[in-house]
Amino acid sequence: MRVLKTLLEKRGAKRSQDADVHASLIETLYASPASLTIGAITGVAVGLVVVSLTDRGAIHAVVALLCLVATLRVVSAIFFHRQLVRGTAVASRGWELAYELGAWVYAGLLGLMAFVSLITSGNSIIHMLTVSMATGYAGGISGRNAGRVQIAIGQVCLALLPTATGLWLEGSTGYRVLSVAMVMMVLGLAEISSTTHRIVVQALIGKRDKSLLAEKFERLARFDSLTGLENRMAMQMRLRDIFQTNEKRTDAVAILWMDLDRFKEINDSLGHMVGDQLLRAVAERLTEVVQGRGKIARFGGDEFVLICPDTDRVTAAGIAQEIVSYFTHGFEIGENHLQVTASVGYAVAPQDGRDMDELMQHADLALYEAKGQGRNRAASFNWSLKERFNRLHEIETGLRRALSGGELNLMFQPIVDLNTGEIEACEALLRWEHPVLGPIPPSEFIPIAENMGLIEAMTGWVLRRACEVAAQWPEHVRVAINISPASLKSPELPGNVIAALLETGVSARRLELEVTESIFLDDSGQTNAILRELQRIGLRLALDDFGTGYSSLAYLRSYRFDTLKVDQSFMAGVSANAEDRAIVRAIGNLARDLSMDTVAEGIETADQLNHAREAGFTNVQGYLFSRPVPAQQITDMIAAGPLQETGRSDPAIGTRRRRA
């Protein structure tokens, strides 16, 4: 059925193309009313001269009909040509038949006038006039009407064959020779008409094909070949026209930017064929939802943009929510039922932007917000998103400069032995003082560095700088460095560690790498291999923020961690919360049985310190002993000997430490 349908469509398209060529051929018949008028005037003039030279009634009757037909042809040709110029003419079969009938009757009357003159009159002047008229007309018409070859050949035959017959019947040798020559002329003019017709048709077909090709390229340039929707270029042109039209007005224009949630997973798992079918189904569903309220364009990939003129924020929010709700039904793609959701961000001019580029950017920011809120939802642009975007842009552009420009700095916070009060280790904490934004916490710039691919270079810098500082300390004091989960996936990490140790002369057991439980969510063979390679080098491994992530005791058995660091959230409530006390004691007992060191983080009060000691922790870290300090100060503190409790830190500093 599909093959039959395709064949019928192709046949219909060919008929449509042939009809276009046929209509053009009909138009060529009326294209030059001046030449037709000249032929009619010439024929009428010759006929009137012949009438003046003879009193034969038959000749008079033929000339009268000739004048009538000539007049009708000229009037109809001028009328059609004027309509053609105005663009209102329709090259129908009726106009073709009218021209064909008039042409044949006029040519036949010229041939008949010559035939009657030759057999009824002995006047050689009349013979010359009528024969010359028929011959000249046949020669001219073979070229003029070659667009419809049957009309041209018919006119040649109707004009010359009666004339040749009259010449033969006249009887004299010269006339008969001319009669034979005229018959040969019929064949020659027929060949000329056919050749000219073929050239004209080929030219018209070429013109038509060129026009079709231009239309095809225009469609390819403006429409998406997969979904049939407008593409990015057409959408931008449409939006630009809207803004130019509304340049001095306050008419609302809404842009809704839609993106499929987790489309890449479907494309990768089921293949691009299924992905393409899904995109076509999405285009159809969007068309059903919008229902003429706006124009839809495929912006690229799985992103679609809706332009809704004369649409305020409330209406835009309604359309966006309809789209989100409509996508919850899923899609039937072949044998697959795909539960695909959509996220939509929208912005409305002029409140959210007064030009095309600004409004598009703000709709994109709103889409990013919808994705960040958990997907499968719609979000409206607000100017706080722009402020966040500008801050993000400042951070991104500043990070590369920060690495080479000396803007990064390391602070160190001591980790104290509970039994002796000595500094057993120091945690290196990365800080960045942005020249415009001021201090930026690692919790903000580290994820951005990971996305930008800068985390490996940043980790290498931290390793070298921390080891340089640690080289000035006594051999028993370690340095602890937080390692990003993204760095643990990089095969460059072991090389960076070895290079830092060799350059500074620090022994491997004095370097402790802190990792969080989040690394075990991605059960990557590469991550596991890097962890074990780091252990083979001789480094200490610490499990940071223990108890707050996706805790599993299985990885305590799989990896020989040297230290467990209990998150400060447990220590903050240990004085008032029995559950926190129970958890802290359980962790202390577990670590002791596994021969691991323990660090209680966030120790800020003497009561918290006592609970940590009662739970059996070996080390503590917090503002009760020291906040993070510069390299020289921590070196002096280590040299000064055991630390004394200093009490709770200044509230202005804050109780949450910022970590790298």
N, C-alpha and C positions, 0 to 999 in steps of 0.2 A: 504493500500500500504506500509506503514512504517513497519507494522508487517511482511508482506510478505518479504520485503527487509531484515529485521533483520533475519528471518528464513533462507533465502538464504545465507546470509553472514555467519551465524553459520554453515550451512551445508557445505559451501565452506571451512570454516576454519577446520571443522572436516575431510573433504577429504584431505586437505593439511597435517593435522597431521597424518592421516592414511598413506598417501603417504610417509611421513618421516619414519615411522616405517617400512613400506614395503621395502623402500630402504635400511634400516639398516639390515633387514633380508636377503636381497640379498647379502649385503656385507659380512655377516657371512659365506656364501657359499664359498667365495674366501679368507676368512680371514687367512686360514692356508694352503698355497699351499704345505707345507712340508708333512702334513698328507695325502693329496691327492696323492702326488708323491710316498710316501711309499706304499700306497694301489695299485697304478698302477704298480710299480716295482714288488711288491709281486705277483700280478696277472699274470704279464708277465712271471716272473720266474717260477711260478708253471706251467703255460701253456707250456713253453719251456721244462720243465722236462717231462711233460706228452707227448709232441710230441716225445721226445727222447725214450720213453718207448713203443710207439705204432706206427704202420704204417697206422692207419685208416685215410682215406682222410677227412672224416667229421670232425674229431677232429682237424686235421691240419688246415682246413679252419676256424673253430671257433677260434682257437688260433691266426691265422693271423689277423683276424678282431679285436680280443681282443688287440693285440699289437698296431694296428693302432689307435683304439679309445683311449687307454691309453695314447699314445703319444700326441694326439690332446688335450686331457683334461689337461695334465700337462703343455703344452705350453700355452694354453689359461688362465689357472689359474695363472701362473707366470706373464704373460703379464698384466692381470687385477690387480693383487696385486701390481705390480710396479706402475701402474697408480694411484692406491688407496693411496699408500704411498706418491706419489708426489702431491696428491690432485687434479688430473685431471680426475680421473675416475668418470663415471656417472653410478650409479646403475640402469640401464634401464631394461625394460621388455625384451629386446632382449638378454641381458647378462643372465637374469634369464632363458629364454627359452633355450639358448645354454647350460647352465649348466645342466638344467633338462633333455634335450635330451641326452647329453653325459653321465649323471649319469644313466639314465634308460638303455641306450644301453649297457654300460659297465656292469651293474648289470645283465642285461638279458643275456649277453655273458658268464658271469661266471656261471649263472644257466644253460645255454644251454650246456656249456662245461661239467658240472657235469652230466647233463641228458644224453648227447651223450656217455660219458665215461661209465656210468652205464649200458646202454642198448646195447652197441656195443663191450665192452671189459670186459673180465673176470678177468683182472689184479686187484687184491685187493689194490695194492699200488696206482694205478691210481685212484681207487675209493676213497681211503683215502685222497689223495691229493686234488682232485676236490671238494669232499664234505666238507672237512675241510676249503678249501679256500672260498667256497660259504657261509658257516656258519659263519666263522670269519669276512668276509667282511660285511655280513648283521648285525652282532652284532655291529661292529664299526660304520657303516654308520647310524644306528638308532640314535646315539648320535650326530655324526658330522653334519648331515644335518637336525637336528630337527628344525632349524630355518625356513625351508620350509617343513612342515610336509608331504605334498603330495609327495615330492621328496623322503623323507626318507622311507615312507611306500611303495611307488612304487618300490624303489630299493630292499627293504626287500622281497616284493612279487616276483619280477622278479628274485631274486637270489635264494630264498628258495623253492618256489612252483615248478619250474621245477626240482630242486634237489629232493624234496620229491616225485614227480611223478616218477622219475627215480628209487628211492629207492623202491617204492612200486612195480613197474613193474619188478624189478630184481627178486622178488618172494620169497626170503628166509625170514624166520620169523624175524631174527635180523634186516634185512634191512627194513622190513615193520614196526617194532616197531620204528625204527629210523625215518621212514617217518612220522608216526603219531606225534612223538615228534617234528619233524621239523615244521609240520603244527601248532602245539600248540605254537611253538617258534615264528611263524609269528604273531600270535595274541598278544603274550607277547611283542614282539619288537614294534608292532604297538602302544600298550598302552604306552610303554616307550617313543616312539617318540612323541606321543601326549602330554604326561605330560611335557616332556622336552621343547617342542614347547611352551606350555602355560607359562612355567617359563621364557623362553627367551623373549616371547612377553611382559609379565608383566614387566620384567627388562627393556626392551627397552622403554615401555610406561612410566615407572617411570623415566628413564633417560631423555626422551623427556619432560615430565612434569616439571622435575627439571630445565631443560634448559629454558623452557618457563617461569617458575616462576622467574628464575634469570633475564631473559630478561625483564619481567614485573617490577621487583623491580628496575632494572637499569633504565628503562624508568620513573618509578615513581620518582626515585632519580634525574633524569636529566631533566624531562619535567613537565610542569605545567598541571595538570589534567583537568583544566577548559578550557584553550585556546589551548592546544597542543603545545605551544611554549616552548622553553627552559626556565628553571627556573633560579633562582639566582645562585645556585651552578654550573650549567653547564656554565652559562655566565662567572662566575669568573674563572672557569677552562680554558675556551676558551681565555679569556683575558690574563690570566697568561701565556698560551702557546705562545700567540702573543708576549708578552714582552720578554719571554725567547728566542724566535727565533730572535727577532730584538734587542737583548741586546747590540750589538756593531754596530748597524746601525742607520740611521736617518730616517727610513721609518715612514711616518705619520700614525697615528691611531686615529680615531675620535670616541668619545663616545657621543651619544645623549641620554639624559635622559628626558623622556616624562611623563607628569602627566595630568590626566583628570581634567578639571576645575569643581569644585562643584559636584564631583561624589557622595560625601556623601549625599548631598541633594536628589539626585535621588534615592539612595539606601534606605534612610530613608522614603521617601514619597511613592515610588512605590514598595518597597520590594526588597529582595535579589534576587528573581528569575529574575526580570527585570534587576537588576544590573549585574547578571551573564551573561545574554544574551547580555547585552551591552558590557561587557568585551570581549566576544567572537567575537562580531561584530567589536570591535576596533582592535582585533588581526588580523582579516581578512583584514581590511582596511590598517593597517600598512604594512601587507605583500604586498598588492597591490601597495602601495607607494614606498616601498624600492626596490622591484623587483630585488632581488639578489645583491643589492649594499652593503648589510651588513647582519648580523645575529640579529634577534630580540629575546629578552627574556622578560618574565614577571618578574619584580623584586619583586613584591608583591603588594597586594591591587590594586590600579588603576595606578601603576607606571610601565612603560616599558622602557627597555634600548636597544639601538641599538649599535652594535659594527661594525664599518666600517673600515676595514684595507685599507691601501693605499689611504686615504682620507684626503685632506688638508682642511684648514679652509674655503676656498671659497666653496668647494663642500659640506662640512658639513653644512654650512649656507644655501645652496640651498636645501638640503634634509630636514633640519629643517623647512624651510619656506613652502616646499611642504606639510609636515605633517600638519602644522597649517592651511594652506589653504584648504587641503583636508577634514579637520574636520568641516569646516563651513557649509557643506551640511546637517548635522544632520543625525540621525539614525532612521530607522523604526523598532521598537521593538514591535512586536505584534500589538496592537491597539494604541500604543503610538509613537508619533513623538518626539524624544528627540534631542533638539538643544544643543549638547555638543561640547565644544571647548577644545583645548589642549594647554598646555604650554610646551616649550621645552628648555632645557639648554644643551649646548654642549661644550666640551673641546677637544683639539687636542694635541696629543703627537708628538714630544717631547717638543714643546714650553710650553705647559700647565702642564706638568708632565712627569717624566721619569720612573714612576713605576705605577702599576695597582691601588693601593690604592689612590695615590695622584691624578691620573687622574679621578677616580670615584668621589672623594671628590670635585674636581673642577667642574665637570659636574653637581653635585648636587647643588653647590653654584650658578652656572649659572641658573639652574632651579628655585632656590629660588629667584633670581633676576628677572626672567621672571614673576613669580607670583607677586612679589612686584610691578612690573611696570604696573600691571593691568590685567594679565592673557591674554590668547589667543594670544600669541606671542612667539618668539624665542629669546634667549639671549645667547651670547657667553661669555665664561669665560675671565676675565681679572684679573690681579694681584691686582687691587684695591679691588676687591671682597674678596680676601684672607685677605687683611689688615683689612677690615671691619669685617670679620669673626673672625680673631684673637682678635680684640678689643672686639667684642661681647662675645667671650669666656672668655676673661680676666674679663669683667664686670660680667658675670654670676658666674664665680668661686669666684669672690671677694665679691659679694653681701651678701652671707651667713656669710662670715667672718666680713663684715662691721657691721652687726647687733650686733654681740657679741663682736667685737673687738674695739668698741668705735671710729670707723672711721666716723660715721654719726654725723652731728652737725646741730643745728638749729640757723638760723639768724632771726632777727626780723626787720620789716619795719613799721614805725608808720603810722597810719591813723589819720589825723588831722581834728578837728572840724573847719569848715570855719569861724564860728562866734567868737570863743574864742581863736583859735590857740592851744588849749590843745590837747594832745594825747588822743583820745577817744578809740582807739583800736590799736593792733599791729598784723600784719600778720606774722605767723611763716612760714619760708621758709627753706626747707630741703636742706642741702649741703652734698656732699660726696667728700672727698679728697682721691682718690685712691693712694696707695703707689707707683704704677708704672706709671699709666696713668695720675696722677695728678687730678685736679678738673674735675668732671664729672657732667654735668647739669642734673637736675631732668627730663627734657624732654627726656633725653636719657635713664636713668636707671629706671625710674618709669615704663614705658611699659614693660621692661625686668622683673622687679619684679612682675608685674601682670602675665606675662606668666609663671613665675617660681612658682607662688603660695605664694610669700613672702609678698605680699602687705598688708595682714591682720596684720602680725607681725610688719611690718614697720609702719603701721598706728597706731597700739597700742603703739609703742615706741614714735612716734611723739606726740600723745595725752598726754601721761604721762609726757614727757619732757616739752611740752608747758605749761601744767597746773602747773608743778613745778615752772617754771619761773613766770607765771602769779600770783601765790600765793604770790609773793613778791611785787606785785603792789597794788596801791589803788583799792578799791572795784569798782570804777566807770570805770576802764579801762578793756576792753575786750581783749581776744586773739582769733584771727581768724585762722582757719586751713583749708587748701584745702583737700578735700576728693576725692579720685579717684573713677571714676564710678564703677570700679571692687570692691572696698570696700563697695559700697552701695548695692551690690548684696549679700554681706556676712552677714549672721545672727549674726556674732560675733561683728559687729560694735556697736550696742547699749550696749552690755556688756562691751566692751572696754571703751566706753565713761563713763559709770557709774563708772567703776573701777577707771578710771583716776580722776574723780571728787571726789570720796570718799577718795582716797589715799591722795589727795592734799588739800582737803577742799575748792576747788573753787566752787562757786555757778554755777548752770546750765546756768543762763542768762549771765554769763561772758564768756561763750564758744560759739563761732560762727563758724558754719561749712559752708564752701564755696563749692558749687557744680556748675557745668557748665551745659549748655543747652543740652549737648550730652546725659545726663542721660535719657532724655525724648524720645530719639530715640528708646530705648528699653522699650516699654510700659509694663514693668514687674510688675506683682502684688506684687512680693517680694520687689522690689525697692520702690514702693509706700508705702507698709506697713512699711518699715524701716524708710522712711522719716517721716511718720506720728507718728511713735513711738518716733523718736528723738524729734519731736515737743512736744509730750506729756511729755517728760522728762523735757522740759522747755528750750531747747537749741534754740539759734537764728539760722536762716537759711539765707544764702546770696546767691544770684544768680550771679555767677561770669562771667566775659567776656560777659555781656549782649549785644546782637545785632550782635554778630559775628557767632553764631551757627545757628541751625535750629529754629529760633525764632518763638514762638507762644504765643499770649497774653492769650490763654486759660489756660496755666498752672499758670499764675499769679492769676487767679481766683481760680484754684483748690488747690494751695498751698499758704499759707500765708507766703510769704518771708518777712523777716525783712529788708533786704538790697538789693539794686540793685547796682552792680558794673559795670560801663561802661568801655568797653575795651579801652586800651590806644591807639589803632589805630584810634579811633574817635578823641581823644584829640590831637593826633600828628598833625592832619590836620585842627584843628578847627580854627586856625588863618587865613588860606589861602583858606579854602574850605567852601563855603556857605552851601553846602549840609550837611557837618559834623556838622556845627553850628546848622542847623535846627534839625538834629537828636538828638543832645545833649540837645537842649531846649525841644524837645518833650518828651525825656526820663525823664528829670527833672520834667516837668509838670505831667507826668503820675505817677511817684513815689510819688509826693506830694499829688496828689488826692487819691492815694491808701495808704497814710500814711506810706510810706516806707522811710527809710534812703537811701541816695545815696552816692556812692563813685566814684569820677572821678580818674581813674588810670593813671599813666604815666605823672603826672604833672611835667614838667621840666623847664618851663619858667613862668615869671610873666604874660605874655599875656594869656597863657593857664589857669592860675589860675583865671584871671579876667573873662574869658569866663565861667569857671565852676561856679563862683559866680553868674554871670548874669543868668545862666541857672537854678539857684535855687538848686544847689547841696549842701548837708549838710556836706559832708566830701571829703577830697582829699588825694591822696597818690602818692608819687613820689620823684624823686631825688632832686626836688626843696627844699624839707624839709630834707630828709635824705635817704641815701642808706640803704640797709639791714645791720644791725650791730649785734654784739654778745649780749648774754643775759645780761651781766653786764652793758654794755654800754646803752642798751635800758632802763634798770632799772634806771640808772642815768639820762637819758634824761627825763623820766617821772617825776622824782623827781624834776628836774630843772624847771618845769613849761612850759608855752607856748613856742612853737617852732617859730623861726624866719626863714624867707625865706633865703636860703643859696645860691641860684643861681644854674645854671646848673652844674651837676656833671662832674667829670673828664672824658673826652672821652675815656680814656684808660680803664675805668671801664665798659663802655658800657651802653646803655640806656635801654636795654631789661633786665628786672629782670628775674631770674630763679626761677621757682616755683615748689613746691611739690604738 
